[in-house]
Amino acid sequence: MGMPLELNTMIVTKGKEKRIEENIFALQKEGYRLYPIDIPIDVRKTIESDSNGTGVIKKVEWQRNTTVLTYQLVSLNSTN
């Protein structure tokens, strides 16, 4: 029996990210997902939305059909 695995090249938060420190966030996603670590990637609220900024994933944890990302927001795109 195989394990379903999804490869992602951007962080899509859907507003569910939790701030751990000033610019460190945790995000829990359903299913097993693989992300590039220590490489800047796009952070978006939805797949179709504009980029909110750039993040660098520091840790990926898999447990009970869940993926938990810990990422650092390294740049923020602001309309101000």
KELUMTI-378712 format. One record per residue: chain; x, y, z of N, C-alpha, C, CB in turn; residue number from 1. Coordinates in steps of 0.2 Angstrom, whole numbers, plus 5000, padded with zeros to 4 digits. Each point is the difference from the previous one (the first is absolute). Glycine has a CB too. Example, Ala and Ser with C-alpha at 12.3 -4.5 7.8 and 13.67 -1.06 7.14 Angstrom:
2
{"A",{5066,4972,5039},{4996,5006,5000},{5004,5006,5000},{4991,4994,5006},1},
{"A",{5007,5011,4990},{5004,5006,5001},{4996,5005,5003},{5006,4997,4990},2},
END
This chain:
80
{"A",{5004,4994,5000},{4996,5006,5000},{5004,5006,5000},{4991,4994,5006},1},
{"A",{5008,5011,4990},{5004,5006,4999},{4998,5005,5005},{5002,4997,4988},2},
{"A",{5002,5008,5012},{4998,5006,5005},{4999,5006,4995},{5007,4996,5010},3},
{"A",{4987,5007,4990},{4999,5006,4996},{5005,5006,5002},{4988,4996,4998},4},
{"A",{5015,5007,4997},{5005,5005,5002},{4999,5006,4995},{5008,4992,5005},5},
{"A",{4992,5014,4997},{4999,5006,4996},{5006,5004,5000},{4988,5000,5002},6},
{"A",{5015,5002,4992},{5006,5005,5000},{4997,5007,4999},{5008,4990,4995},7},
{"A",{4994,5014,5009},{4998,5007,5000},{5006,5005,4999},{4990,4997,5008},8},
{"A",{5009,5008,4988},{5005,5005,4999},{4998,5007,5002},{5004,4993,4990},9},
{"A",{4991,5008,5014},{4998,5006,5003},{4996,4998,5006},{5000,5006,4989},10},
{"A",{5000,4999,5016},{4996,4999,5006},{4994,5004,4999},{5010,4999,5007},11},
{"A",{4984,4997,4994},{4993,5003,5000},{4997,4999,5007},{4999,4997,4987},12},
{"A",{5000,5009,5016},{4998,5000,5007},{4993,5000,5001},{5010,5006,5002},13},
{"A",{4986,4996,4993},{4992,5001,5001},{4999,5003,5007},{4998,4989,4993},14},
{"A",{5006,5015,5010},{4999,5004,5006},{5001,4995,5006},{4992,5008,4994},15},
{"A",{5011,4986,5006},{5000,4996,5005},{5007,5000,5004},{4991,4993,4994},16},
{"A",{5013,5011,5004},{5007,5000,5003},{5000,5003,5007},{5005,5001,4988},17},
{"A",{4999,4996,5016},{5001,5003,5007},{5007,5003,5001},{4991,4991,5004},18},
{"A",{5009,5015,4999},{5006,5003,5001},{5003,4997,5006},{4996,5010,4995},19},
{"A",{5011,4987,5005},{5003,4998,5005},{5005,5005,5003},{5000,4989,4995},20},
{"A",{5003,5015,5001},{5005,5005,5002},{4998,5006,4995},{5009,4992,5005},21},
{"A",{4996,5013,4996},{4998,5006,4995},{4999,4998,4993},{5007,5007,5008},22},
{"A",{4998,4990,4989},{4999,4998,4993},{5000,4992,4998},{5005,5012,4998},23},
{"A",{4994,4984,5008},{4999,4993,4999},{4993,4998,5001},{5012,4999,5004},24},
{"A",{4986,4997,4991},{4993,4997,5000},{5000,4993,5000},{4996,5011,4994},25},
{"A",{4998,4986,5008},{4999,4993,4999},{4993,4999,4996},{5006,4997,5011},26},
{"A",{4994,4998,4985},{4994,4999,4996},{4999,4993,5000},{5002,5010,4993},27},
{"A",{4992,4987,5008},{4998,4993,5000},{4996,4999,4994},{5000,4999,5012},28},
{"A",{5002,4996,4984},{4996,4999,4994},{4998,4992,5000},{5007,5009,4993},29},
{"A",{4987,4990,5004},{4998,4993,5000},{5004,4996,4994},{4988,5004,5004},30},
{"A",{5014,4990,4998},{5003,4995,4995},{5008,5001,5001},{4990,5001,4992},31},
{"A",{5013,4995,5004},{5008,5000,5000},{5002,5004,4995},{5001,4989,5005},32},
{"A",{5003,5016,4996},{5002,5005,4995},{5008,5001,5001},{4988,5006,5000},33},
{"A",{5015,4995,4994},{5007,5001,5000},{5001,5007,4998},{5002,4987,4998},34},
{"A",{5003,5017,5005},{5001,5006,4998},{5008,5001,5000},{4989,5004,5006},35},
{"A",{5014,5001,4990},{5007,5001,5000},{5002,5004,5007},{5000,5000,4987},36},
{"A",{5005,4998,5016},{5002,5003,5006},{5006,5004,4999},{4996,4990,5006},37},
{"A",{5004,5016,4997},{5006,5005,5000},{5000,5003,4993},{5006,4994,5009},38},
{"A",{4989,5006,4987},{5000,5004,4994},{4994,5005,5000},{5005,4990,4994},39},
{"A",{4996,5016,5004},{4994,5005,5000},{4995,4998,4995},{5008,5009,5003},40},
{"A",{4986,4990,5000},{4994,4999,4995},{4994,5005,5002},{5004,4988,4999},41},
{"A",{4992,5012,4996},{4994,5005,5001},{4995,4998,5006},{5001,5002,4987},42},
{"A",{4997,5003,5016},{4994,4999,5005},{4994,5003,4998},{5009,4999,5009},43},
{"A",{4986,4997,4990},{4993,5003,4998},{4995,4998,5005},{5004,5000,4988},44},
{"A",{4990,5004,5012},{4994,4998,5004},{4996,4995,4996},{5000,5012,5005},45},
{"A",{5000,4988,4988},{4997,4995,4996},{5004,4999,4994},{4988,5003,5004},46},
{"A",{5011,4992,4993},{5004,4998,4994},{4999,5006,4994},{4999,4988,5003},47},
{"A",{4995,5015,4997},{4999,5005,4995},{5002,5007,5002},{4990,4992,4996},48},
{"A",{5011,5009,5010},{5001,5007,5002},{5007,5002,4999},{4992,4998,5009},49},
{"A",{5009,5008,4991},{5007,5003,4999},{5005,4998,5006},{4995,5010,4994},50},
{"A",{5011,4990,5005},{5005,4998,5005},{4999,5005,5006},{5008,4995,4991},51},
{"A",{4992,5002,5015},{5000,5004,5006},{5008,5002,5002},{4989,4995,5004},52},
{"A",{5015,5000,4994},{5007,5001,5002},{5004,4994,4998},{4997,5008,5009},53},
{"A",{5009,4992,4994},{5005,4994,4999},{5001,4997,5007},{5005,5005,4989},54},
{"A",{4995,4988,5011},{5002,4996,5006},{5005,4995,4999},{4988,5002,5004},55},
{"A",{5015,4996,5001},{5005,4995,5000},{4998,4995,5005},{5010,5008,4996},56},
{"A",{4989,4986,5002},{4998,4994,5004},{5006,4998,5004},{4990,4997,4992},57},
{"A",{5009,5002,5014},{5005,4998,5005},{4999,4993,5002},{5001,5012,5004},58},
{"A",{4993,4986,4996},{4998,4993,5003},{4994,4997,4997},{5006,5003,5011},59},
{"A",{4994,4991,4987},{4994,4997,4997},{4999,4993,5005},{5001,5005,4988},60},
{"A",{4993,4995,5015},{4998,4994,5004},{4994,4996,4997},{5005,5006,5010},61},
{"A",{4996,4988,4990},{4994,4995,4997},{4998,4996,5006},{5004,5000,4988},62},
{"A",{4989,5000,5013},{4997,4996,5006},{4993,4999,4999},{5009,5004,5008},63},
{"A",{4989,4990,4992},{4992,4998,4999},{4997,5004,4995},{5000,4998,5012},64},
{"A",{5003,5001,4982},{4997,5003,4994},{4999,5008,5000},{4994,4989,4998},65},
{"A",{5011,5014,5005},{5000,5007,5001},{5008,5002,4999},{4990,5000,5008},66},
{"A",{5010,5006,4989},{5007,5003,4999},{5000,5007,5004},{5002,4994,4988},67},
{"A",{5003,5007,5016},{5001,5006,5004},{5006,5004,4997},{4994,4995,5010},68},
{"A",{5005,5011,4987},{5006,5004,4998},{5002,5005,5005},{4996,4998,4988},69},
{"A",{5010,5003,5013},{5003,5006,5004},{5004,5004,4995},{5000,4993,5011},70},
{"A",{4998,5013,4988},{5003,5004,4995},{5001,5007,5002},{4995,4993,4991},71},
{"A",{5010,5010,5006},{5002,5007,5002},{4998,5004,4994},{5010,4997,5008},72},
{"A",{4986,5009,4994},{4999,5005,4995},{5006,5004,4999},{4987,5000,5003},73},
{"A",{5016,5000,4991},{5006,5004,4999},{4998,5007,4996},{5007,4989,5000},74},
{"A",{4988,5011,4997},{4998,5006,4997},{4992,5001,5000},{5011,5000,4993},75},
{"A",{4986,5006,5007},{4993,5001,5000},{4998,5004,4995},{5000,4998,5012},76},
{"A",{4996,5001,4983},{4997,5004,4995},{4995,5004,5003},{5003,4992,4991},77},
{"A",{4997,5014,5009},{4995,5005,5003},{4997,5005,4995},{5006,4998,5011},78},
{"A",{4988,5003,4990},{4997,5005,4995},{5001,5007,5003},{4992,4992,4996},79},
{"A",{5011,5009,5010},{5001,5007,5003},{5005,5004,4997},{4996,4995,5011},80},
END
